[in-house]
């Protein structure tokens, strides 16, 4: 994935709704770098680059990321 605005310079695939895929539940949801204005995404999780860099060393193959209200 490439974007001219560098939002996808660092990406973490979350594996949301991929096995099995369920219609209407969304797909291709991942974490990426946020725009400078921190505006909402189309369903992904966007973090400030500085926060993302701090988080990356804490993530491993068995890390579970829970998203909820």
C-alpha positions, 0 to 999 in steps of 0.5 A, a space after each residue: 500500500 502506498 500513499 503520497 501523504 505517508 499515512 501508511 508508512 507504518 501499518 499494523 494489520 489487525 486481522 479484523 473480520 478476515 477469517 471468516 469474513 462476514 458480510 456487513 462487518 467491514 474489512 481491511 481494518 488496520 492501524 496506521 499513522 494519523 493525519 496531523 489534524 487527527 481527523 476520523 478514518 473510514 474505520 481504521 485506527 489512526 495514531 500520531 506517528 510519535 505514539 505509534 513508534 512507542 507502541 510498536 516495540 510492545 506488539 508481538 505475534 501473540 498480541 491481542 488488540 481489543 477495540 471497544 467503547 
